[in-house]
Amino acid sequence: MRGWERVLSVLEALWERGQVAGHGWTLDTELLPPHQQQVNALENQGLVELACREDRAELSALEERPVRWAARLTPYGHDTLTYGQSRPRAEPPPGEAAPDRQPVELIPSQVAALRVFVGLTGRLRVTPADGLAEQVRTASCDHGIKRWRLYLTPEQMESVAYGLWLHRMTGSAAEANRFGREYGVVYSPARASNNPSAGGVAARGGTGVSGRG
């Protein structure tokens, strides 16, 4: 477990125990001494507040026993935990992507177009494929080659083609053309006429993409 993962694990444990207790504090009987030491270390980073004498006295009265140690998250600790739980996931190592997912590398303008596409989910008649918005949100960027990497199912690939087709119809064809060249997935309105779903409306291996890429 990496250092930041260990920090998040400690913060999560404190938050969960504090919520169960109702008063927000994790008490000495709920964590073993080694874990208490990990919590103490986070106090120096401003992520954790240790109970002072007055706090311990109040907690002792509530618990009807002596409370010698207690800790809770500071606002900074809470925000660190919230952000950490929502941060983009690390991409899987090479060769460990799920069997039904294909690694896809997109240029910044393609990702920008997809962010608009998934952001319109509640307003589009043909909505993005399930899970595509999460893939776009958590895509990792290789700044060396300026490419964003996603791991997409076949349905998500076809949905990307549809999103880039919308982008093409309202401005730039380069993004859709590039995706068609590199991955052989091209949206065709004619093929979609009897299937009003973004999943399954794109043709694989199609080459008839007009416009400059």
VOGU-3710 file (C-alpha; in Angstrom, 3 decimals, decimal comma):
1> mrgwervlsv> 0,000/0,000/0,000  1,416/3,354/-1,053  1,773/6,215/1,401  -1,236/8,211/0,227  -3,361/5,056/0,173  -2,393/4,392/3,795  -3,350/7,940/4,757  -6,743/7,572/3,082  -7,268/4,249/4,827  -6,657/5,846/8,237
11> lealwergqv> -8,876/8,834/7,444  -11,659/6,571/6,229  -11,480/4,465/9,392  -11,725/7,595/11,553  -14,635/8,980/9,579  -16,610/5,730/9,653  -16,138/5,209/13,387  -16,966/8,829/14,128  -20,180/8,576/12,129  -21,233/5,414/13,946
21> aghgwtldte> -20,507/7,003/17,326  -22,631/10,021/16,486  -20,264/12,577/18,023  -17,602/12,389/15,318  -14,808/11,068/17,543  -12,988/7,749/17,279  -12,161/6,544/20,775  -9,216/4,701/22,291  -11,094/1,394/22,500  -11,801/1,410/18,765
31> llpphqqqvn> -8,224/1,519/17,484  -5,194/-0,530/18,455  -2,131/1,426/19,677  -0,241/1,020/16,356  -3,217/2,515/14,536  -3,433/5,308/17,077  0,191/6,130/16,305  -0,666/6,398/12,607  -3,459/8,805/13,506  -1,129/10,838/15,724
41> alenqglvel> 1,236/11,262/12,779  -1,549/12,796/10,702  -2,124/15,482/13,322  1,115/17,152/12,242  -0,292/17,405/8,704  -3,446/19,120/9,921  -5,656/16,215/8,844  -6,601/14,963/12,303  -7,564/16,625/15,580  -6,672/14,865/18,825
51> acredraels> -9,024/15,363/21,739  -7,775/17,828/24,346  -8,333/17,383/28,079  -11,722/19,127/27,981  -12,866/17,040/25,019  -11,782/13,829/26,720  -13,666/14,848/29,870  -16,860/15,376/27,875  -16,399/12,084/26,049  -15,739/10,300/29,333
61> aleerpvrwa> -19,044/11,610/30,642  -20,850/10,445/27,517  -19,230/7,023/27,551  -19,446/6,651/31,336  -15,817/5,539/31,434  -12,410/7,223/31,210  -11,530/8,176/27,632  -7,768/8,627/27,378  -7,476/9,172/23,631  -9,789/10,277/20,843
71> arltpyghdt> -9,372/11,671/17,355  -11,497/13,044/14,550  -11,003/14,505/11,100  -10,322/18,198/10,655  -12,071/19,950/7,751  -8,840/19,441/5,786  -8,849/15,747/6,626  -12,462/15,453/5,534  -11,738/17,168/2,231  -8,631/15,046/1,665
81> ltygqsrpra> -10,703/11,907/2,155  -13,499/13,167/-0,098  -11,070/14,134/-2,847  -9,091/10,920/-2,508  -12,202/8,800/-2,883  -13,141/10,709/-6,027  -9,755/11,119/-7,681  -9,091/9,479/-11,036  -8,181/5,842/-10,642  -4,719/4,732/-11,625
91> epppgeaapd> -4,803/2,955/-14,963  -4,217/-0,797/-14,858  -0,689/-1,987/-15,661  -0,079/-3,110/-19,273  -1,713/-6,426/-19,995  -4,073/-6,213/-17,020  -6,988/-4,407/-18,635  -10,285/-6,285/-18,443  -10,695/-8,732/-21,348  -13,673/-6,839/-22,764
101> rqpvelipsq> -11,917/-3,471/-22,674  -9,630/-1,955/-25,248  -6,977/0,606/-24,342  -7,632/3,782/-26,302  -5,374/6,825/-26,528  -7,038/10,116/-27,395  -5,644/13,541/-28,148  -6,751/16,482/-25,975  -9,301/17,803/-28,475  -10,998/14,386/-28,630
111> vaalrvfvgl> -11,234/14,233/-24,843  -12,591/17,788/-24,755  -15,323/16,778/-27,212  -16,203/13,710/-25,148  -16,456/15,787/-21,980  -19,105/17,906/-23,685  -20,851/14,733/-24,914  -21,060/13,002/-21,541  -21,942/16,291/-19,870  -25,140/16,393/-21,948
121> tgrlrvtpad> -26,305/12,957/-20,805  -29,591/14,196/-19,377  -30,443/16,220/-22,487  -29,553/13,856/-25,338  -32,015/11,437/-26,928  -29,187/9,014/-27,720  -27,326/8,916/-24,441  -23,672/7,935/-23,879  -23,040/4,252/-23,196  -23,098/3,088/-19,593
131> glaeqvrtas> -19,786/3,783/-17,885  -18,421/6,113/-20,553  -18,772/9,221/-18,403  -16,730/7,552/-15,656  -14,050/6,520/-18,150  -13,802/10,078/-19,440  -13,691/11,486/-15,915  -10,954/9,129/-14,753  -8,843/9,086/-17,923  -5,126/9,414/-17,241
141> cdhgikrwrl> -2,881/11,675/-19,282  0,576/10,783/-20,558  1,990/14,286/-20,694  5,050/13,092/-22,604  3,013/12,206/-25,689  -0,021/14,352/-24,833  -2,450/11,457/-24,966  -5,301/10,502/-22,663  -5,749/6,779/-22,032  -9,124/5,150/-21,500
151> yltpeqmesv> -10,177/1,488/-21,318  -13,388/1,058/-23,280  -15,876/-1,706/-23,939  -17,111/-2,222/-27,520  -20,323/-0,375/-26,632  -18,336/2,541/-25,221  -16,154/2,625/-28,348  -19,278/2,984/-30,482  -20,619/5,645/-28,150  -17,363/7,592/-28,488
161> ayglwlhrmt> -17,768/7,424/-32,267  -21,253/8,913/-31,898  -20,047/11,679/-29,612  -17,262/12,574/-32,030  -19,746/12,490/-34,902  -21,825/15,109/-33,081  -18,646/17,154/-32,672  -17,925/16,747/-36,375  -21,429/17,838/-37,399  -21,132/21,022/-35,349
171> gsaaeanrfg> -17,605/22,083/-36,183  -14,512/19,898/-36,482  -14,223/16,570/-38,327  -10,619/15,955/-37,297  -11,440/14,204/-34,015  -13,936/11,736/-35,528  -11,722/11,072/-38,537  -8,730/10,339/-36,349  -10,727/7,953/-34,151  -11,998/6,156/-37,255
181> reygvvyspa> -8,501/5,790/-38,688  -6,912/4,566/-35,484  -9,666/2,293/-34,151  -11,878/1,567/-37,147  -15,080/2,710/-35,439  -17,150/5,244/-37,356  -20,679/6,446/-36,646  -23,162/6,234/-39,524  -26,657/7,760/-39,275  -27,928/5,324/-41,914
191> rasnnpsagg> -26,896/2,326/-39,825  -28,455/3,902/-36,752  -31,887/4,600/-38,239  -33,373/1,405/-36,836  -31,372/1,364/-33,608  -31,704/4,615/-31,603  -28,936/3,844/-29,128  -25,365/5,089/-29,053  -24,259/1,538/-28,388  -24,457/-0,372/-31,639
201> vaarggtgvs> -24,856/2,511/-34,073  -21,247/2,658/-35,217  -19,640/0,643/-37,956  -16,303/-1,031/-37,376  -13,737/-0,920/-40,098  -15,578/1,800/-42,000  -13,482/4,131/-44,122  -15,985/6,522/-45,609  -15,365/9,407/-43,268  -15,507/12,737/-44,988
211> grg> -13,792/15,848/-43,827  -10,174/16,528/-43,022  -8,506/14,948/-40,020
//
